[in-house]
C-alpha cells in the first residue's frame, strides 16, 4: 500500500517519525530539520480526516525514564509546526485510553519509546559474554513483540516515516508492522524520498563522484569507507579520523583524538584506495587548540607534527583549500560528518569550506546528498540548506543503505 492510495478518513494512524532533535540546556530545539521533514505525511493524514498518533525516540536513555530525553519538551514545537494542538501521552505503553478517545483531526504524541528497553529489544544489565545472555536475549525479543503489539493496538494503520532509525529492527520501526496487514501499513513521504535519494547516488552516478567522510572515529565508518572505495573517484577523510591516519605513519598528534587500535585499518584504507585508483584526500594541517573549548588559544601545525599540549580541532587552511579543490568539478557528492568541532564557531572553518564548495558544485549541476545529524547541522548553521540537492534525515541508516544493506524499517513494509 502507498500513502496516496490510502484513505485515512475516520482512521487512526500511528506514525513512526524521527523526532530525535538536538536540544540546548534549556530543552529548546536547536535544529528542527527532522520535525519539518515529517510534516508532509502528518499534515496529509490530518487533512484527509484521520487521527494521528505520533511516536518517536529521543537520545539514548537505555530503557530508563530520563527527564532530559522526554518528548514532552518538544510537544509545543510539534503543535506549532502542525498548526494544531497536540495531546501528550506520558507513558507510551499505557496510552490506549487516550488513543481510543482520539477524534478525526486530533493528534497524540507518545512519550519516548526508548524509556522501555523493549523498544530496542536488547537485554539490559547483562554482558554478551555472560552464559545467561542468550536466554535473556530470547526473553527480551518476546517482550519486544508484546510491546509492539500494544503500540499497534492504538491504531487502524501504521506509517513508517523515520528514515533515521530504519536501519534498526526496533519494536516501533519494524516489529510493529507484523500486526498490520499489507493494506494497512506503508512508507511515509519522507521514507520514499530518502530511498529515492540513495538510488540517485548509487544507481545514477555522474562522475566524478566524491564522498566526504568526517567524524571522530575510523571504526564507526570503516564499512562505508571500504564500500565507497569501490564506487567513488575521490574520498575526503576528515575530522577526528585525520589523527588516526597521521599516527599510523608515525606522526605526532599531541592530545588529538585517536584510535590506536585502528592504525592498521587506516593503512589498509590507504592501500585499498591506491589499489582502486581512488584519490584519497587527507588534511595536511590542522587548526589546534590548547584545550577543548571555543576560546582555546589557536595554532596551526602539520597534522602529523602536533606538539604535546595541543589538539587538532579543525582542518587547517591548506586542508581547507585541498578539500574545496577536490570537490570542485564533481558531479555526484556525498557528505557525512564534519571536518572539525563545528559547534565551536572558532573551529568550524573546515566544515564551512566543505559546505560552500559543495554548494558551488551543486549550482553547477552536481547532485549533492548531505546525511547525518552533524552534516545537516553544518549546512543549516552556514545557511546552505537550500543550496544542496538533498538533505537526509538519516545518519547510520543512510550509510547502511549506501553500503547496500537492506533496512529493516523498509523490509517490514515492502517485504
Secondary structure in CASP SS format (residue, H / E / C, confidence):
PFRMAT SS
TARGET T0000
AUTHOR 0000-0000-0000
METHOD secondary structure of the structure
MODEL  1
X C 1.00
X C 1.00
X H 1.00
X H 1.00
X H 1.00
X C 1.00
X C 1.00
X C 1.00
X C 1.00
X C 1.00
X C 1.00
X E 1.00
X E 1.00
X E 1.00
X E 1.00
X E 1.00
X C 1.00
X C 1.00
X C 1.00
X C 1.00
X C 1.00
X C 1.00
X E 1.00
X C 1.00
X C 1.00
X C 1.00
X C 1.00
X C 1.00
X E 1.00
X C 1.00
X C 1.00
X C 1.00
X H 1.00
X H 1.00
X H 1.00
X H 1.00
X H 1.00
X H 1.00
X H 1.00
X H 1.00
X H 1.00
X H 1.00
X H 1.00
X H 1.00
X H 1.00
X H 1.00
X H 1.00
X C 1.00
X C 1.00
X C 1.00
X E 1.00
X E 1.00
X E 1.00
X E 1.00
X E 1.00
X C 1.00
X C 1.00
X C 1.00
X C 1.00
X C 1.00
X C 1.00
X C 1.00
X C 1.00
X C 1.00
X C 1.00
X C 1.00
X H 1.00
X H 1.00
X H 1.00
X C 1.00
X H 1.00
X H 1.00
X H 1.00
X H 1.00
X H 1.00
X H 1.00
X H 1.00
X H 1.00
X H 1.00
X H 1.00
X H 1.00
X H 1.00
X C 1.00
X C 1.00
X C 1.00
X C 1.00
X E 1.00
X E 1.00
X E 1.00
X C 1.00
X C 1.00
X C 1.00
X C 1.00
X C 1.00
X C 1.00
X H 1.00
X H 1.00
X H 1.00
X H 1.00
X H 1.00
X H 1.00
X C 1.00
X C 1.00
X C 1.00
X C 1.00
X C 1.00
X E 1.00
X E 1.00
X E 1.00
X E 1.00
X C 1.00
X C 1.00
X H 1.00
X H 1.00
X H 1.00
X C 1.00
X H 1.00
X H 1.00
X H 1.00
X H 1.00
X C 1.00
X C 1.00
X C 1.00
X C 1.00
X C 1.00
X C 1.00
X C 1.00
X C 1.00
X C 1.00
X C 1.00
X C 1.00
X C 1.00
X H 1.00
X H 1.00
X H 1.00
X H 1.00
X H 1.00
X H 1.00
X H 1.00
X H 1.00
X H 1.00
X H 1.00
X H 1.00
X H 1.00
X H 1.00
X H 1.00
X H 1.00
X H 1.00
X H 1.00
X H 1.00
X H 1.00
X H 1.00
X C 1.00
X C 1.00
X C 1.00
X C 1.00
X E 1.00
X E 1.00
X E 1.00
X E 1.00
X C 1.00
X C 1.00
X H 1.00
X H 1.00
X H 1.00
X C 1.00
X C 1.00
X C 1.00
X C 1.00
X C 1.00
X C 1.00
X C 1.00
X C 1.00
X C 1.00
X H 1.00
X H 1.00
X H 1.00
X H 1.00
X H 1.00
X C 1.00
X C 1.00
X H 1.00
X H 1.00
X H 1.00
X E 1.00
X E 1.00
X E 1.00
X C 1.00
X H 1.00
X H 1.00
X H 1.00
X H 1.00
X H 1.00
X H 1.00
X H 1.00
X H 1.00
X H 1.00
X H 1.00
X H 1.00
X H 1.00
X H 1.00
X H 1.00
X H 1.00
X C 1.00
X C 1.00
X C 1.00
X C 1.00
X C 1.00
X E 1.00
X E 1.00
X E 1.00
X E 1.00
X E 1.00
X C 1.00
X C 1.00
X C 1.00
X C 1.00
X C 1.00
X C 1.00
X C 1.00
X C 1.00
X H 1.00
X H 1.00
X H 1.00
X H 1.00
X H 1.00
X H 1.00
X H 1.00
X C 1.00
X C 1.00
X C 1.00
X C 1.00
X C 1.00
X E 1.00
X E 1.00
X E 1.00
X E 1.00
X C 1.00
X C 1.00
X C 1.00
X H 1.00
X H 1.00
X H 1.00
X H 1.00
X H 1.00
X H 1.00
X H 1.00
X H 1.00
X C 1.00
X C 1.00
X C 1.00
X E 1.00
X E 1.00
X C 1.00
X C 1.00
X C 1.00
X C 1.00
X C 1.00
X C 1.00
X H 1.00
X H 1.00
X H 1.00
X H 1.00
X H 1.00
X H 1.00
X H 1.00
X H 1.00
X H 1.00
X H 1.00
X H 1.00
X H 1.00
X H 1.00
X H 1.00
X H 1.00
X H 1.00
X H 1.00
X C 1.00
X C 1.00
X E 1.00
X E 1.00
X E 1.00
X E 1.00
X C 1.00
X C 1.00
X E 1.00
X E 1.00
X E 1.00
X E 1.00
X E 1.00
X C 1.00
X C 1.00
X C 1.00
X C 1.00
X C 1.00
X C 1.00
X C 1.00
X C 1.00
X E 1.00
X E 1.00
X E 1.00
X E 1.00
X E 1.00
X C 1.00
X C 1.00
X E 1.00
X E 1.00
X C 1.00
X C 1.00
X C 1.00
X C 1.00
X E 1.00
X E 1.00
X E 1.00
X E 1.00
X E 1.00
X C 1.00
X H 1.00
X H 1.00
X H 1.00
X H 1.00
X H 1.00
X H 1.00
X H 1.00
X H 1.00
X H 1.00
X H 1.00
X H 1.00
X C 1.00
X C 1.00
X C 1.00
X C 1.00
X E 1.00
X E 1.00
X E 1.00
X E 1.00
X E 1.00
X C 1.00
X C 1.00
X C 1.00
X C 1.00
X C 1.00
X C 1.00
X C 1.00
X C 1.00
X H 1.00
X H 1.00
X H 1.00
X C 1.00
X H 1.00
X H 1.00
X H 1.00
X H 1.00
X H 1.00
X H 1.00
X H 1.00
X H 1.00
X H 1.00
X H 1.00
X H 1.00
X H 1.00
X H 1.00
X H 1.00
X H 1.00
X C 1.00
X C 1.00
X C 1.00
X E 1.00
X E 1.00
X E 1.00
X E 1.00
X C 1.00
X C 1.00
X H 1.00
X H 1.00
X H 1.00
X H 1.00
X H 1.00
X H 1.00
X H 1.00
X H 1.00
X H 1.00
X C 1.00
X C 1.00
X C 1.00
X H 1.00
X H 1.00
X H 1.00
X C 1.00
X C 1.00
X E 1.00
X E 1.00
X C 1.00
X C 1.00
X C 1.00
X C 1.00
X H 1.00
X H 1.00
X H 1.00
X H 1.00
X H 1.00
X H 1.00
X H 1.00
X C 1.00
X C 1.00
X C 1.00
X C 1.00
X C 1.00
X H 1.00
X H 1.00
X H 1.00
X H 1.00
X H 1.00
X H 1.00
X H 1.00
X C 1.00
END
